[in-house]
Amino acid sequence: MAINQAYNWIAPALRTIKRANWDRCPIEIHARQSNLIEVGDRTLVMFASNNYLDLADHPQLIAAAIAATQAYGTGSTGSRLVSGHLALHDQLEQGISQWKNTEAALVFSSGYLANLGVVAAITGARDLILADQYSHACLKQGARLAGAEIIYFHHNHLADLEQKLEKLRSQYRRCLIITEAIFSMDGDRASLAEIVQLAENFEAMVLVDEAHSSGILGDRGSGLVEHLGLQQPLIQTGTLSKALGSQGGYVAGSQELIDFCRNRAASWIYTTALSPGDTAAAIAALELIEAEPGRRQQLWQNITLLKSLLAQAQIPCLPTDSAIFGLNFGEISTNLAIAQALNQAGFFAPAIRPPTVPTARIRVTLNSAHRADQIGQLVDVLAASIRR
Ligand SMILES: *Cc1c(COP(=O)(O)O)cnc(C)c1O
């Protein structure tokens, strides 16, 4: 029998990826407790997780996940519409809508699926999507899935957005503007109030992804919308897997929007409901975020400290307004070398490379459990390695 040659393209394609220094390979963590992780035979301080409020191994989340697993089992065993809809899902959705101050919310199996599902549900071939060029991959994929016209505006550039609205809006049925609240790779904030105003002027919808701002911004920690006090109708999405320390995603907004998504968001309809354990952990996280604002305050103290130490040491950092710091050292190879030096010194903060980001950088994220001495040591190692 002749050997099927159909798969022979994979090896040369992989070689091309490797030659460009774009090869990706996950690093195995075999134990973790708060910010201490074990990699190989070494213990490292984690400076790259999205566990902003240190909730991912909180005893209350673990206990809630165990109790829910004992009560309902490990899997939801069906999609929400068919057989997997649990009282826990309802409780979590009510918790999210109260937190977000919206009429309703819908929980998905991941933030990726939430964005994919809502964007594809609410726009179609006759519509225009104007997305910030730095929008997360799932937002871009959702826009492609929708079959809508997708135009990217320059990153957080209001004049460019306005110009595009002026030129294009009238040619389409609906228009959706997409932005992140805090951008996941740079850490800067969207000019959301101004974007919402532009949307009003041009009769456009706005979807804001609060993946990196929920739990971090606002008096109740619900995100940038709360922080800015925006009252206008909006489509708010986010994840349960970052500050909330669980797994899953959501969309929050008007009752009509949520009812519509329940009928039209394929990534919600045709997938198994979020597991009981993840759902219960997220409910526990919402309670802790409300009960313990000190976590958020500690996170902001850490952010202020790192910012000032980086400035003192003259370490190049992209403008940030969050727990995300993009330290850019130019060439991919330099970034990889500095990431390696950090690793040698006991810190985990990998280099992020194209195509995830336009320019290579070391992405450092802080959380509420980092201690001042750990942050200080991180900066010392960075300063020493750029001198070399
Ligand atoms: C992480 C992230 C997501 C995806 O959330 P998951 O729950 O991890 O799938 C979506 N949008 C942004 C901006 C993110 O950073």
The ligand as a MOL file (V3000), in Angstrom:
LIG
                    3D

  0  0  0     0  0            999 V3000
M  V30 BEGIN CTAB
M  V30 COUNTS 15 15 0 0 0
M  V30 BEGIN ATOM
M  V30 1 C -7.5830 35.4770 28.8110 0
M  V30 2 C -8.4170 36.3030 27.9320 0
M  V30 3 C -9.5720 35.8130 27.3560 0
M  V30 4 C -9.9350 34.3600 27.4180 0
M  V30 5 O -10.3740 33.9720 28.6630 0
M  V30 6 P -10.2800 32.4310 29.0460 0
M  V30 7 O -11.2670 32.2790 30.1300 0
M  V30 8 O -8.8840 32.1830 29.4490 0
M  V30 9 O -10.6660 31.6540 27.8270 0
M  V30 10 C -10.3670 36.6750 26.6440 0
M  V30 11 N -10.0430 37.9550 26.4770 0
M  V30 12 C -8.9170 38.4730 26.9890 0
M  V30 13 C -8.5990 39.9030 26.7870 0
M  V30 14 C -8.0650 37.6580 27.7240 0
M  V30 15 O -6.9220 38.1480 28.2020 0
M  V30 END ATOM
M  V30 BEGIN BOND
M  V30 1 1 1 2
M  V30 2 1 2 3
M  V30 3 2 2 14
M  V30 4 1 3 4
M  V30 5 2 3 10
M  V30 6 1 4 5
M  V30 7 1 5 6
M  V30 8 2 6 7
M  V30 9 1 6 8
M  V30 10 1 6 9
M  V30 11 1 10 11
M  V30 12 2 11 12
M  V30 13 1 12 13
M  V30 14 1 12 14
M  V30 15 1 14 15
M  V30 END BOND
M  V30 END CTAB
M  END
